[in-house]
Amino acid sequence: MTTVQLDALLNEVPTPSLILDFADIANNYQQFETSFPGGLIYYAMKANAHADIVQLVVNRGGGLEIASLAELEKSFNAGADGSRIICSNPIKNPTFLRRMHEAGVYAVVVDSIYEVDKVAQYMPGARVYVRLAVDNKGSVLPLDGKFGVDAALALELCDRARELGLNPIGLSFHVGSQCLSPNNWVKAIAACGDVWREAALRGHDFYFLDIGGGYPAGSKHDASIPTIAAIGSAVMEAVANHIPYTPDLMLVLEPGRGLSGDAGWLVTTVEGKAARGSGEWLYLDAGVFNGLMETFEGFPPVVKLLAGDAAERPMQRYTIAGPSCDSCDVVARNLEMPETHIGERIVFIDVGAYTNEYAVAFNGFPIPQVVALNRHVIDEIPAVYEEVLYA
Ligand SMILES: Cc1ncc(COP(=O)(O)O)c(C=O)c1O
């Protein structure tokens, strides 16, 4: 699609609409495959569980990382086999655990003694991996604090898991979402190497290293954001340097945003304006509740005014708000952009992840409708993947 065609589409779709370009998702998938040789992609479907994205991943032979019973059902709807599913949510309820056990889910994470006991009860004999707490500085949305354990507790959990008949196979971590520092992965892999060696001394036979998500969107238009290729080369070197030689090493990636983030644009309309003591306000038909929740978490939006003469207009500072009655429904404050009028369109860029997945129709304002581009690539199986699928 040319830029002119894309601009025409952005001007024509009803708003709010989330445009998803499946060709971008397919390209990102391929980028991961080539940048992490031998690595296995388990798409973290929490980023965007749209059935067509899940299908694209399954059709290419990829795996899925799930957090809930509903995500397990969505995996089955796409034809995924339990053996290609893992669960990295550290807290799982008995119904979910039982269902994963019946389905033959490959392995599940643990990061507390209580969870080890629970998994042993409801998934007897399961493979488990332990989530290490790692440095999240350098990530736009840090995820540390809530999950993960230190090295000493990781080893205790492995011992306890073995005592209870589980099979501790390795380690996982998450460097934080939209991680801008490849060195976070390097440090985390080094920390895994230390635990790995100590675990071997205790008789554990690790082969599973899950380097989580965190791969950022936006490197195509912002050179300060590391590319998948740059992260891949830092990771592959770190694995070679820090993880003891393991012939059957299973290197797992859980990209969420990295796969779907830069494949999405959210098209909104300016429905109202106001001059308040705090300055000029723009009110859109999408906000924190119906699509832009991440801005509330501190994710800076990248916006573009859809107007042919945008470049010639005077610049103005705006507070941008959503349509609901709630005062927390503010998407950006003091954002400099060309002077904007009621009825014009504002596009949010790189929002293919964590938009509709987070959205609710609070106050009756609708969740953006999805407009799919290049759907034909979903069912296309590039020659290189045929080997994986039909081997
Ligand atoms: C366990 C786990 N894996 C993967 C992801 C995906 O992260 P991202 O979208 O930053 O790649 C998340 C996100 O919260 C997560 O919690």
The ligand as an SDF file (V2000), in Angstrom:
LIG
                    3D

 16 16  0  0  0  0  0  0  0  0999 V2000
    5.2680  -13.1080   30.9510 C   0  0  0  0  0  0  0  0  0  0  0  0
    5.2240  -12.1340   29.8280 C   0  0  0  0  0  0  0  0  0  0  0  0
    5.7560  -12.4840   28.6510 N   0  0  0  0  0  0  0  0  0  0  0  0
    5.7290  -11.6550   27.5840 C   0  0  0  0  0  0  0  0  0  0  0  0
    5.1320  -10.4210   27.6750 C   0  0  0  0  0  0  0  0  0  0  0  0
    5.1220   -9.5470   26.4610 C   0  0  0  0  0  0  0  0  0  0  0  0
    5.8600   -8.4150   26.6870 O   0  0  0  0  0  0  0  0  0  0  0  0
    6.0980   -7.3810   25.4960 P   0  0  0  0  0  0  0  0  0  0  0  0
    4.7950   -7.0250   24.9370 O   0  0  0  0  0  0  0  0  0  0  0  0
    6.7950   -6.2550   26.1660 O   0  0  0  0  0  0  0  0  0  0  0  0
    6.9820   -8.0780   24.5090 O   0  0  0  0  0  0  0  0  0  0  0  0
    4.5840   -9.9890   28.9010 C   0  0  0  0  0  0  0  0  0  0  0  0
    3.9790   -8.6760   29.0280 C   0  0  0  0  0  0  0  0  0  0  0  0
    3.5110   -8.2570   30.0520 O   0  0  0  0  0  0  0  0  0  0  0  0
    4.6200  -10.8780   30.0080 C   0  0  0  0  0  0  0  0  0  0  0  0
    4.0830  -10.5530   31.1810 O   0  0  0  0  0  0  0  0  0  0  0  0
  1  2  1  0
  2  3  1  0
  2 15  2  0
  3  4  2  0
  4  5  1  0
  5  6  1  0
  5 12  2  0
  6  7  1  0
  7  8  1  0
  8  9  2  0
  8 10  1  0
  8 11  1  0
 12 13  1  0
 12 15  1  0
 13 14  2  0
 15 16  1  0
M  END
$$$$
